[in-house]
């Protein structure tokens, strides 16, 4: 007796779909709105920025929550966000990219005299070999102590920016367009933090905004390449977290008349 025909197995979901500029704009507004909502409550309760209290770090998860809402609307799986391990070389690149970028940038500033390397901490001057050793010790110490604790906050952003946004921008668009658009959106999301949070320090508003935009577009381009080339969001998470702790806790404290950073 012939067996009744069976339905063919459902095909595995294809890659992430593209997104129109209108969809990108709506999603970006959602990510910003979710962040501002939590951040507003945080400020009302006496908080100052994204790095203090309980709600400060939670506000940084606005992009991730926006990505989850978008996936629900699209009826797409979580795998769209690049949660797999991806290509192996992406993991060491997650450390080497920000370390190389910051090392080259600050090294050029120190050598040119535009900023001064200060490893003596107010003590007597040291020779070049000792200075290099102290810079290396500072970098290793910061990564050992602060890198892993900073991963959750970086993950909250990267699930949105490089997990959801970048792959959708990449459908039918060139890499320069993807890098510029995602970087400008990322910079725009930081504007409230620059204006009302704890990013400014002693810098002027215009300087901080210009710096954030330049860093977001430049570093965001590298993160976009990592995401698309490895097929995973994790290298971007590692790089984002490493960048934050290295610039704030290693390179800026070692720089007299620091240039500032995100």
C-alpha positions as CSV (number, residue, x, y, z in Angstrom):
1,X,0.0,0.0,0.0
2,X,1.4,3.4,-1.0
3,X,2.3,5.7,1.8
4,X,0.5,9.1,1.7
5,X,2.6,12.0,0.6
6,X,4.2,14.0,3.4
7,X,4.9,17.6,3.4
8,X,8.5,18.5,2.7
9,X,10.6,19.6,5.7
10,X,10.5,23.3,6.3
11,X,13.6,25.0,5.0
12,X,15.9,26.5,7.5
13,X,15.6,30.3,7.7
14,X,17.8,32.2,5.2
15,X,20.1,34.9,6.2
16,X,18.7,38.1,7.8
17,X,16.4,40.1,5.5
18,X,17.3,43.6,4.3
19,X,15.7,46.6,5.9
20,X,14.5,49.8,4.2
21,X,15.7,53.1,5.4
22,X,12.3,53.7,6.9
23,X,12.6,50.5,8.9
24,X,16.1,51.4,10.0
25,X,14.9,54.8,11.2
26,X,11.9,53.3,13.1
27,X,14.2,50.7,14.7
28,X,16.8,53.3,15.7
29,X,14.1,55.5,17.2
30,X,12.8,52.5,19.2
31,X,16.3,51.7,20.5
32,X,16.8,55.3,21.5
33,X,13.4,55.6,23.1
34,X,13.9,52.4,25.2
35,X,17.2,53.7,26.4
36,X,16.0,57.2,27.2
37,X,13.0,55.7,29.1
38,X,15.1,53.7,31.4
39,X,17.8,56.4,31.6
40,X,15.2,59.0,32.5
41,X,14.0,56.9,35.5
42,X,17.7,56.4,36.4
43,X,18.3,60.1,36.5
44,X,15.1,60.8,38.4
45,X,16.4,58.4,41.1
46,X,19.6,60.3,41.4
47,X,21.8,58.4,38.9
48,X,24.3,60.3,36.7
49,X,25.3,58.0,33.7
50,X,25.2,54.6,32.1
51,X,27.9,53.3,34.4
52,X,26.5,53.8,37.8
53,X,23.6,52.3,39.9
54,X,21.4,49.5,38.7
55,X,19.4,51.2,36.0
56,X,22.4,52.9,34.4
57,X,23.8,49.7,32.8
58,X,20.2,48.5,32.1
59,X,19.7,51.6,29.9
60,X,22.5,50.4,27.7
61,X,20.4,47.4,26.8
62,X,17.9,49.5,24.8
63,X,19.4,48.4,21.5
64,X,19.2,44.7,22.5
65,X,15.6,45.0,23.6
66,X,14.8,46.8,20.3
67,X,16.4,43.9,18.4
68,X,14.3,41.3,20.2
69,X,11.2,43.3,19.5
70,X,12.1,43.6,15.8
71,X,12.8,39.9,15.6
72,X,9.4,39.2,17.1
73,X,7.7,41.5,14.5
74,X,9.7,39.9,11.6
75,X,9.1,36.4,12.9
76,X,12.8,35.7,12.7
77,X,15.0,33.5,14.9
78,X,17.4,34.6,17.5
79,X,20.2,33.2,15.4
80,X,19.8,36.3,13.1
81,X,21.7,38.2,15.8
82,X,24.9,36.2,15.2
83,X,24.9,34.2,18.4
84,X,27.0,31.4,17.0
85,X,30.8,31.2,17.5
86,X,31.6,32.2,13.9
87,X,35.1,32.0,12.5
88,X,37.8,31.3,15.0
89,X,40.0,34.2,14.2
90,X,37.3,36.7,15.2
91,X,37.8,35.9,18.9
92,X,41.5,37.0,19.1
93,X,40.6,39.9,16.7
94,X,38.1,41.1,19.3
95,X,41.1,42.0,21.5
96,X,43.8,42.8,18.9
97,X,41.6,45.3,16.9
98,X,40.9,47.7,19.7
99,X,44.4,47.2,21.2
100,X,46.1,47.9,17.9
101,X,43.8,50.9,17.1
102,X,44.3,52.6,20.4
103,X,48.0,51.8,20.6
104,X,48.6,53.3,17.2
105,X,46.5,56.4,17.9
106,X,47.9,57.2,21.4
107,X,51.4,56.2,20.3
108,X,51.2,58.7,17.5
109,X,49.9,61.4,19.9
110,X,52.7,60.7,22.4
111,X,55.4,60.7,19.8
112,X,54.2,63.8,18.0
113,X,53.9,65.8,21.3
114,X,50.2,66.5,20.8
115,X,49.7,64.6,24.1
116,X,52.1,63.6,26.7
117,X,52.7,60.1,28.0
118,X,52.7,60.3,31.8
119,X,53.7,57.1,33.5
120,X,55.5,58.7,36.4
121,X,52.3,59.8,38.1
122,X,53.9,63.0,39.4
123,X,57.2,61.2,40.3
124,X,60.6,61.6,38.7
125,X,60.9,61.0,34.9
126,X,61.7,57.5,33.7
127,X,63.6,56.2,30.7
128,X,61.9,54.9,27.6
129,X,62.3,51.2,28.5
130,X,60.7,51.7,31.9
131,X,57.9,53.8,30.3
132,X,57.1,51.0,27.8
133,X,57.1,48.4,30.6
134,X,54.7,50.5,32.6
135,X,52.3,51.0,29.7
136,X,52.3,47.3,29.0
137,X,51.7,46.5,32.7
138,X,48.8,49.0,32.8
139,X,47.2,47.4,29.7
140,X,47.5,43.9,31.0
141,X,46.2,44.8,34.4
142,X,43.2,46.7,33.0
143,X,42.3,43.8,30.8
144,X,42.7,41.2,33.6
145,X,40.5,43.1,36.0
146,X,37.9,45.0,33.9
147,X,37.5,43.3,30.5
148,X,35.1,40.5,31.5
149,X,32.9,42.7,33.9
150,X,32.4,45.1,31.0
151,X,31.1,42.4,28.6
152,X,27.4,42.5,29.6
153,X,27.1,46.2,28.9
154,X,28.9,45.8,25.5
155,X,26.6,42.9,24.7
156,X,23.5,45.0,25.4
157,X,24.6,47.4,22.7
158,X,26.1,45.0,20.2
159,X,23.0,42.7,20.0
160,X,21.3,45.8,18.5
161,X,24.0,47.5,16.4
162,X,26.0,44.7,15.0
163,X,23.6,41.9,15.8
164,X,20.4,43.2,14.2
165,X,21.2,46.5,12.4
166,X,24.5,45.8,10.4
167,X,23.4,42.6,8.7
168,X,20.2,44.2,7.5
169,X,21.9,47.3,6.3
170,X,24.4,45.0,4.4
171,X,21.7,43.5,2.2
172,X,21.9,45.4,-1.1
173,X,24.3,48.1,0.2
174,X,28.0,48.6,0.0
175,X,30.3,48.2,3.0
176,X,31.1,52.0,3.1
177,X,27.4,52.8,3.3
178,X,26.9,50.1,6.0
179,X,29.8,51.5,8.0
180,X,28.8,55.1,7.7
181,X,25.1,54.6,8.4
182,X,25.6,52.3,11.4
183,X,28.3,54.5,12.8
184,X,26.2,57.6,12.6
185,X,23.2,55.9,14.1
186,X,25.5,54.6,16.9
187,X,26.8,58.1,17.5
188,X,23.3,59.5,17.6
189,X,22.3,57.0,20.2
190,X,25.2,58.3,22.4
191,X,24.2,62.0,22.1
192,X,22.0,62.0,25.3
193,X,24.9,60.4,27.2
194,X,27.2,63.1,26.0
195,X,24.9,65.9,26.8
196,X,23.4,64.7,30.1
197,X,25.5,61.7,31.2
198,X,29.0,61.1,32.5
199,X,30.9,61.0,29.2
200,X,32.0,64.7,29.0
201,X,34.4,65.0,31.8
202,X,36.2,68.4,31.2
203,X,35.7,68.4,27.5
204,X,33.4,70.8,25.7
205,X,30.1,69.6,24.3
206,X,31.1,70.3,20.7
207,X,34.5,68.5,21.1
208,X,32.8,65.5,22.8
209,X,30.1,65.2,20.0
210,X,32.7,65.5,17.3
211,X,34.9,62.9,19.0
212,X,32.1,60.5,19.5
213,X,30.9,60.8,15.9
214,X,34.5,60.2,14.5
215,X,35.1,57.2,16.9
216,X,31.6,55.7,16.2
217,X,32.0,55.8,12.5
218,X,35.7,54.7,12.4
219,X,35.5,52.0,15.1
220,X,32.0,51.1,14.1
221,X,33.3,50.3,10.6
222,X,35.8,47.8,12.1
223,X,33.1,46.2,14.2
224,X,30.8,45.9,11.2
225,X,33.6,44.2,9.3
226,X,34.1,41.8,12.2
227,X,30.4,41.0,12.3
228,X,30.0,40.4,8.6
229,X,33.3,38.6,8.1
230,X,33.0,36.2,11.0
231,X,29.2,35.7,11.0
232,X,29.1,36.2,14.7
233,X,28.4,39.1,17.0
234,X,30.8,37.9,19.7
235,X,34.0,39.4,18.3
236,X,32.3,42.8,18.1
237,X,31.2,42.3,21.8
238,X,34.7,41.5,22.8
239,X,36.2,44.4,20.9
240,X,33.6,46.9,22.2
241,X,34.3,45.9,25.8
242,X,38.0,45.9,25.3
243,X,37.9,49.4,23.7
244,X,35.9,50.9,26.5
245,X,38.1,49.6,29.4
246,X,41.4,50.3,27.5
247,X,40.6,53.9,26.6
248,X,39.1,54.9,30.0
249,X,41.4,52.9,32.3
250,X,44.6,52.5,30.4
251,X,45.4,55.0,27.7
252,X,43.6,58.1,29.0
253,X,45.0,57.9,32.5
254,X,48.5,57.5,31.0
255,X,48.0,60.7,28.9
256,X,48.6,64.1,30.3
257,X,46.1,66.6,28.8
258,X,44.1,63.6,27.6
259,X,42.3,63.6,24.3
260,X,39.1,62.1,25.7
261,X,37.1,59.1,24.5
262,X,33.8,57.4,24.3
